[in-house]
Amino acid sequence: MKKTNLLTYLDEAIESKISEYDVALDWDTKNHTIEIVVRLFAENKAHLEIDDAQGVVSEEEIIEFEDGVLLFNPQKSVFDEQDYLATVPYEGKKGMAKPVADALIDYLAEVLAEGQSDLLDFLDEDDEEAIFELHWDNEKFVRFVEENQQGGKTDYLPYPSY
């Protein structure tokens, strides 16, 4: 039986804990990153004109919002932190501590639930919000990690081999 690595563990955790959302994994072997890509969808009943971060205006009936959490190797990965909802380091070939991966998935599920609600509110004609975005609170994420680290020894999920 093949040993579970960070990529396979995240894939299984996403499937079991965040299956009601559109979530995908994008592994960039050259940049040593794993991106958790999330998409939220909502009906734009009022056909409001909405412009995205690049200034593209849409009146589509279904609005799609995409963001991502980047897992990166601090020694090798190159990226612009502004392009992501959050960035979370892992420890090279050693990978990521299992409690951190669990906290990541648990907190991401909460962020997506709140985000879906906020997106629906944003599309409500009576809502005053001018901008929609997902919100990631690093302090809250750290609390999730600490809750998952209760107990003794910490197992690591190794970074996947090519």
DOKEBA-777826 format. One record per residue: residue in one letter; residue number from 1; x, y, z of N, C-alpha, C in turn. Coordinates in steps of 0.1 Angstrom, whole numbers, padded with zeros to 4 digits, m for minus. Atoms other than C-alpha are relative to their C-alpha. Layout:
BEGIN
{r "A", NUM, {X, Y, Z}, {X, Y, Z}, {X, Y, Z}};
...
END
This chain:
BEGIN
{r "M", 1, {0008, m0012, 0000}, {0000, 0000, 0000}, {0009, 0013, 0000}};
{r "K", 2, {m0008, m0012, 0001}, {0013, 0034, m0010}, {m0002, 0009, 0012}};
{r "K", 3, {0000, m0009, m0011}, {0021, 0058, 0018}, {m0008, 0013, m0004}};
{r "T", 4, {0008, m0012, 0002}, {m0003, 0088, 0021}, {0010, 0012, 0000}};
{r "N", 5, {m0008, m0012, 0000}, {0014, 0121, 0011}, {m0009, 0012, 0002}};
{r "L", 6, {0008, m0012, m0002}, {0003, 0157, 0015}, {m0011, 0002, m0010}};
{r "L", 7, {0009, m0002, 0011}, {m0014, 0158, m0019}, {m0012, m0009, 0001}};
{r "T", 8, {0011, 0010, 0000}, {m0034, 0126, m0015}, {m0008, 0002, 0013}};
{r "Y", 9, {0007, m0003, m0012}, {m0043, 0135, 0021}, {m0010, 0011, m0001}};
{r "L", 10, {0008, m0012, 0003}, {m0056, 0169, 0011}, {m0012, m0004, m0009}};
{r "D", 11, {0011, 0004, 0010}, {m0076, 0154, m0018}, {m0011, m0008, 0008}};
{r "E", 12, {0010, 0008, m0007}, {m0093, 0129, 0005}, {m0007, 0008, 0011}};
{r "A", 13, {0006, m0009, m0011}, {m0099, 0155, 0033}, {m0010, 0009, m0007}};
{r "I", 14, {0009, m0009, 0008}, {m0115, 0179, 0007}, {m0012, m0008, m0004}};
{r "E", 15, {0012, 0009, 0005}, {m0137, 0151, m0007}, {m0009, m0003, 0012}};
{r "S", 16, {0009, 0004, m0011}, {m0150, 0142, 0028}, {m0005, 0012, 0008}};
{r "K", 17, {0004, m0011, m0009}, {m0152, 0176, 0045}, {m0005, 0013, m0008}};
{r "I", 18, {0004, m0012, 0008}, {m0158, 0202, 0017}, {m0006, m0004, m0013}};
{r "S", 19, {0005, 0005, 0012}, {m0176, 0182, m0009}, {m0011, 0009, m0006}};
{r "E", 20, {0011, m0008, 0006}, {m0205, 0208, m0013}, {0005, 0012, m0007}};
{r "Y", 21, {m0006, m0011, 0008}, {m0181, 0233, m0028}, {0009, m0005, m0011}};
{r "D", 22, {m0009, 0004, 0011}, {m0160, 0233, m0060}, {0014, 0003, 0005}};
{r "V", 23, {m0014, m0001, m0005}, {m0125, 0227, m0047}, {0009, m0009, m0008}};
{r "A", 24, {m0010, 0008, 0008}, {m0095, 0215, m0067}, {0014, 0002, 0005}};
{r "L", 25, {m0014, m0001, m0004}, {m0058, 0209, m0061}, {0008, 0002, m0013}};
{r "D", 26, {m0009, m0003, 0011}, {m0032, 0223, m0084}, {0014, m0001, 0005}};
{r "W", 27, {m0014, 0003, m0004}, {0003, 0208, m0079}, {0010, 0005, m0010}};
{r "D", 28, {m0010, m0006, 0008}, {0031, 0229, m0094}, {0013, m0006, 0004}};
{r "T", 29, {m0012, 0007, m0004}, {0061, 0206, m0093}, {0012, 0009, m0001}};
{r "K", 30, {m0011, m0009, 0002}, {0085, 0232, m0107}, {0002, 0010, 0011}};
{r "N", 31, {m0001, m0010, m0010}, {0076, 0258, m0081}, {m0002, m0005, 0014}};
{r "H", 32, {0002, 0006, m0013}, {0071, 0234, m0053}, {m0012, 0005, 0008}};
{r "T", 33, {0012, m0006, m0007}, {0036, 0246, m0045}, {m0012, m0010, m0003}};
{r "I", 34, {0013, 0006, 0001}, {0002, 0231, m0040}, {m0011, 0010, 0002}};
{r "E", 35, {0010, m0010, m0002}, {m0027, 0254, m0046}, {m0014, m0007, 0002}};
{r "I", 36, {0014, 0005, m0002}, {m0062, 0246, m0032}, {m0008, 0011, m0006}};
{r "V", 37, {0008, m0010, 0008}, {m0084, 0264, m0057}, {m0015, m0002, 0004}};
{r "V", 38, {0014, 0001, m0004}, {m0119, 0272, m0045}, {m0008, 0009, m0009}};
{r "R", 39, {0010, m0008, 0008}, {m0149, 0284, m0065}, {m0013, 0000, 0007}};
{r "L", 40, {0013, m0002, m0005}, {m0181, 0298, m0053}, {m0009, 0005, m0011}};
{r "F", 41, {0009, m0004, 0011}, {m0212, 0302, m0075}, {m0013, 0006, 0007}};
{r "A", 42, {0012, m0006, m0005}, {m0243, 0323, m0070}, {m0008, 0005, m0012}};
{r "E", 43, {0009, m0005, 0011}, {m0273, 0333, m0091}, {m0001, 0015, 0001}};
{r "N", 44, {0001, m0014, 0000}, {m0273, 0369, m0101}, {m0014, 0003, m0006}};
{r "K", 45, {0014, m0001, 0004}, {m0311, 0372, m0103}, {m0003, 0014, m0005}};
{r "A", 46, {0003, m0014, 0004}, {m0311, 0410, m0107}, {0009, 0004, m0012}};
{r "H", 47, {m0009, m0003, 0011}, {m0285, 0408, m0135}, {0008, 0013, 0003}};
{r "L", 48, {m0008, m0011, m0004}, {m0264, 0433, m0116}, {0013, 0000, m0008}};
{r "E", 49, {m0013, m0001, 0006}, {m0233, 0446, m0134}, {0011, m0002, 0011}};
{r "I", 50, {m0011, 0002, m0010}, {m0203, 0432, m0115}, {0013, m0001, m0008}};
{r "D", 51, {m0013, 0001, 0007}, {m0167, 0438, m0124}, {0009, m0007, 0010}};
{r "D", 52, {m0010, 0008, m0008}, {m0139, 0415, m0113}, {0012, 0007, 0003}};
{r "A", 53, {m0013, m0007, m0004}, {m0104, 0422, m0100}, {0007, 0005, m0012}};
{r "Q", 54, {m0007, m0004, 0012}, {m0092, 0426, m0136}, {m0008, 0011, m0007}};
{r "G", 55, {0008, m0010, 0006}, {m0120, 0451, m0144}, {m0010, m0005, m0011}};
{r "V", 56, {0009, 0006, 0010}, {m0140, 0427, m0166}, {m0015, 0001, 0006}};
{r "V", 57, {0014, m0002, m0005}, {m0178, 0436, m0163}, {m0008, m0012, m0005}};
{r "S", 58, {0008, 0011, 0004}, {m0203, 0408, m0163}, {m0014, 0002, 0006}};
{r "E", 59, {0014, 0000, m0005}, {m0241, 0406, m0160}, {m0005, m0014, m0001}};
{r "E", 60, {0004, 0014, 0001}, {m0241, 0368, m0162}, {m0010, m0004, 0010}};
{r "E", 61, {0010, 0005, m0009}, {m0269, 0349, m0146}, {0006, m0007, 0012}};
{r "I", 62, {m0007, 0007, m0011}, {m0245, 0328, m0126}, {0014, 0006, 0002}};
{r "I", 63, {m0013, m0006, m0003}, {m0215, 0345, m0109}, {0009, m0011, 0005}};
{r "E", 64, {m0010, 0009, m0006}, {m0184, 0325, m0103}, {0011, 0008, 0006}};
{r "F", 65, {m0011, m0007, m0008}, {m0158, 0336, m0077}, {0010, m0010, 0002}};
{r "E", 66, {m0011, 0010, m0002}, {m0124, 0319, m0076}, {0011, 0007, 0009}};
{r "D", 67, {m0012, m0004, m0008}, {m0096, 0322, m0050}, {0008, m0013, 0003}};
{r "G", 68, {m0008, 0012, m0003}, {m0070, 0299, m0036}, {0009, 0002, 0012}};
{r "V", 69, {m0010, 0001, m0011}, {m0048, 0289, m0007}, {0012, m0007, m0005}};
{r "L", 70, {m0012, 0005, 0006}, {m0012, 0283, m0016}, {0009, m0006, 0011}};
{r "L", 71, {m0010, 0007, m0009}, {0010, 0257, 0002}, {0013, 0001, m0007}};
{r "F", 72, {m0013, m0003, 0006}, {0046, 0266, m0004}, {0012, m0004, 0008}};
{r "N", 73, {m0013, 0004, m0006}, {0082, 0256, 0003}, {0007, 0014, 0002}};
{r "P", 74, {m0006, m0013, m0002}, {0098, 0287, 0019}, {0014, 0002, m0007}};
{r "Q", 75, {m0013, m0001, 0006}, {0132, 0278, 0004}, {0000, 0000, m0015}};
{r "K", 76, {0000, 0002, 0015}, {0121, 0272, m0032}, {m0011, 0007, m0007}};
{r "S", 77, {0012, m0005, 0008}, {0087, 0286, m0041}, {0001, 0015, m0002}};
{r "V", 78, {0000, m0014, 0003}, {0083, 0319, m0058}, {m0014, 0004, m0004}};
{r "F", 79, {0014, m0004, 0003}, {0049, 0337, m0058}, {m0002, 0014, 0006}};
{r "D", 80, {0004, m0013, m0005}, {0031, 0369, m0051}, {m0012, m0003, 0010}};
{r "E", 81, {0010, 0003, m0010}, {0012, 0366, m0018}, {m0013, 0007, m0002}};
{r "Q", 82, {0013, m0007, 0003}, {m0014, 0391, m0030}, {m0009, m0008, m0009}};
{r "D", 83, {0008, 0007, 0009}, {m0026, 0366, m0055}, {m0008, m0011, 0007}};
{r "Y", 84, {0007, 0011, m0007}, {m0040, 0342, m0028}, {m0007, 0005, 0012}};
{r "L", 85, {0007, m0002, m0012}, {m0065, 0341, m0001}, {0009, m0001, 0012}};
{r "A", 86, {m0010, 0003, m0011}, {m0038, 0327, 0022}, {0011, m0008, m0006}};
{r "T", 87, {m0011, 0008, 0004}, {m0004, 0312, 0019}, {0005, m0007, 0013}};
{r "V", 88, {m0003, 0008, m0011}, {0007, 0284, 0042}, {0013, m0008, m0003}};
{r "P", 89, {m0012, 0007, 0003}, {0043, 0271, 0044}, {0000, m0015, 0004}};
{r "Y", 90, {m0003, 0014, m0004}, {0053, 0234, 0045}, {0015, m0001, 0001}};
{r "E", 91, {m0014, 0001, m0003}, {0086, 0220, 0055}, {0008, m0009, m0010}};
{r "G", 92, {m0008, 0007, 0010}, {0103, 0209, 0023}, {m0005, m0014, m0002}};
{r "K", 93, {0004, 0014, 0002}, {0103, 0171, 0017}, {m0007, m0006, 0012}};
{r "K", 94, {0007, 0005, m0012}, {0092, 0166, 0053}, {m0015, 0002, m0001}};
{r "G", 95, {0014, m0003, 0003}, {0059, 0181, 0042}, {m0007, 0009, 0011}};
{r "M", 96, {0007, m0008, m0009}, {0033, 0194, 0066}, {m0005, m0009, 0012}};
{r "A", 97, {0006, 0008, m0011}, {0022, 0183, 0101}, {m0014, m0002, m0002}};
{r "K", 98, {0014, 0004, 0002}, {m0011, 0165, 0100}, {m0009, 0009, 0007}};
{r "P", 99, {0009, m0010, m0006}, {m0027, 0188, 0125}, {m0001, 0013, m0007}};
{r "V", 100, {0001, m0013, 0008}, {m0019, 0218, 0103}, {m0008, m0003, m0012}};
{r "A", 101, {0008, 0003, 0011}, {m0034, 0201, 0073}, {m0014, m0002, 0004}};
{r "D", 102, {0014, 0001, m0005}, {m0065, 0192, 0093}, {m0006, 0013, 0003}};
{r "A", 103, {0005, m0013, m0004}, {m0068, 0227, 0106}, {m0003, 0008, m0013}};
{r "L", 104, {0002, m0007, 0013}, {m0064, 0240, 0070}, {m0013, m0003, m0006}};
{r "I", 105, {0013, 0004, 0006}, {m0093, 0220, 0057}, {m0012, 0004, 0008}};
{r "D", 106, {0011, m0004, m0008}, {m0115, 0226, 0087}, {m0003, 0015, m0001}};
{r "Y", 107, {0002, m0015, 0001}, {m0109, 0264, 0086}, {m0005, 0004, m0014}};
{r "L", 108, {0005, m0003, 0014}, {m0113, 0265, 0048}, {m0015, m0003, m0002}};
{r "A", 109, {0015, 0003, 0001}, {m0147, 0248, 0051}, {m0008, 0012, 0007}};
{r "E", 110, {0007, m0011, m0006}, {m0157, 0276, 0075}, {0000, 0013, m0008}};
{r "V", 111, {m0002, m0011, 0008}, {m0143, 0303, 0053}, {m0010, m0001, m0013}};
{r "L", 112, {0008, 0002, 0012}, {m0162, 0289, 0023}, {m0015, 0001, 0004}};
{r "A", 113, {0014, m0001, m0004}, {m0195, 0286, 0042}, {m0004, 0015, 0002}};
{r "E", 114, {0002, m0015, m0002}, {m0192, 0323, 0053}, {0000, 0007, m0013}};
{r "G", 115, {m0001, m0007, 0013}, {m0181, 0333, 0018}, {m0012, m0002, m0008}};
{r "Q", 116, {0011, 0003, 0009}, {m0210, 0316, 0001}, {m0012, 0009, 0005}};
{r "S", 117, {0010, m0009, m0006}, {m0234, 0335, 0025}, {0002, 0014, m0004}};
{r "D", 118, {m0003, m0014, 0003}, {m0216, 0367, 0019}, {m0002, 0003, m0015}};
{r "L", 119, {0002, m0002, 0014}, {m0217, 0362, m0019}, {m0015, 0002, m0003}};
{r "L", 120, {0014, m0001, 0002}, {m0254, 0357, m0018}, {m0005, 0014, 0005}};
{r "D", 121, {0004, m0014, m0005}, {m0258, 0389, 0003}, {0005, 0011, m0009}};
{r "F", 122, {m0006, m0010, 0009}, {m0235, 0408, m0021}, {m0009, 0001, m0012}};
{r "L", 123, {0008, m0001, 0012}, {m0258, 0399, m0050}, {m0014, 0004, 0003}};
{r "D", 124, {0013, m0005, m0004}, {m0289, 0410, m0030}, {m0001, 0014, m0004}};
{r "E", 125, {0001, m0014, 0004}, {m0301, 0442, m0045}, {0000, 0010, 0011}};
{r "D", 126, {0001, m0009, m0011}, {m0307, 0457, m0011}, {0014, 0001, 0008}};
{r "D", 127, {m0013, 0000, m0008}, {m0271, 0450, 0001}, {0008, 0012, m0004}};
{r "E", 128, {m0008, m0012, 0002}, {m0248, 0480, 0004}, {0015, m0003, m0003}};
{r "E", 129, {m0014, 0003, 0003}, {m0215, 0461, m0001}, {0004, 0003, m0014}};
{r "A", 130, {m0005, m0003, 0013}, {m0194, 0473, m0030}, {0010, m0010, m0005}};
{r "I", 131, {m0010, 0010, 0004}, {m0168, 0445, m0029}, {m0003, m0013, 0007}};
{r "F", 132, {0001, 0013, m0006}, {m0170, 0408, m0023}, {0014, m0006, m0001}};
{r "E", 133, {m0013, 0008, 0000}, {m0140, 0388, m0012}, {m0002, m0010, 0012}};
{r "L", 134, {m0001, 0009, m0011}, {m0133, 0358, 0010}, {0009, 0006, 0011}};
{r "H", 135, {m0008, m0005, m0011}, {m0119, 0365, 0044}, {0007, m0011, 0007}};
{r "W", 136, {m0008, 0010, m0007}, {m0090, 0345, 0059}, {0007, 0007, 0012}};
{r "D", 137, {m0006, m0006, m0012}, {m0079, 0353, 0095}, {0011, m0010, 0005}};
{r "N", 138, {m0011, 0009, m0004}, {m0045, 0339, 0103}, {0000, m0003, 0014}};
{r "E", 139, {0001, 0003, m0014}, {m0050, 0342, 0140}, {m0011, m0011, 0003}};
{r "K", 140, {0010, 0010, m0001}, {m0082, 0321, 0137}, {0006, m0014, m0005}};
{r "F", 141, {m0006, 0012, 0005}, {m0063, 0296, 0116}, {0010, m0006, 0010}};
{r "V", 142, {m0009, 0005, m0010}, {m0036, 0293, 0142}, {m0007, m0006, 0012}};
{r "R", 143, {0008, 0006, m0010}, {m0063, 0286, 0168}, {m0005, m0014, m0004}};
{r "F", 144, {0004, 0013, 0005}, {m0076, 0258, 0146}, {0012, m0010, 0001}};
{r "V", 145, {m0012, 0008, m0001}, {m0040, 0244, 0144}, {0002, m0005, 0014}};
{r "E", 146, {m0002, 0003, m0015}, {m0036, 0246, 0182}, {m0010, m0011, 0005}};
{r "E", 147, {0010, 0010, m0004}, {m0069, 0227, 0187}, {0003, m0014, m0005}};
{r "N", 148, {m0003, 0013, 0006}, {m0058, 0200, 0163}, {0013, m0006, 0006}};
{r "Q", 149, {m0013, 0006, m0005}, {m0024, 0196, 0180}, {m0001, m0005, 0014}};
{r "Q", 150, {0002, 0005, m0013}, {m0039, 0185, 0213}, {0005, m0015, 0000}};
{r "G", 151, {m0005, 0013, 0000}, {m0021, 0153, 0223}, {0015, m0001, m0001}};
{r "G", 152, {m0014, 0003, 0000}, {0013, 0138, 0218}, {0007, 0003, m0013}};
{r "K", 153, {m0009, 0000, 0012}, {0034, 0130, 0187}, {m0008, 0006, m0012}};
{r "T", 154, {0005, m0006, 0012}, {0028, 0149, 0155}, {0005, m0008, m0012}};
{r "D", 155, {m0003, 0007, 0012}, {0027, 0129, 0123}, {0002, 0010, m0011}};
{r "Y", 156, {m0001, m0009, 0011}, {0039, 0145, 0091}, {m0005, m0006, m0013}};
{r "L", 157, {0004, 0005, 0013}, {0024, 0142, 0056}, {0011, 0005, m0010}};
{r "P", 158, {m0011, m0004, 0009}, {0054, 0142, 0032}, {m0004, 0006, m0013}};
{r "Y", 159, {0002, m0006, 0013}, {0056, 0164, 0002}, {0000, m0011, m0011}};
{r "P", 160, {0000, 0011, 0009}, {0047, 0142, m0028}, {0013, m0001, m0009}};
{r "S", 161, {m0011, 0003, 0009}, {0074, 0126, m0050}, {m0005, 0002, m0014}};
{r "Y", 162, {0004, m0003, 0014}, {0074, 0134, m0087}, {m0003, m0013, m0007}};
END
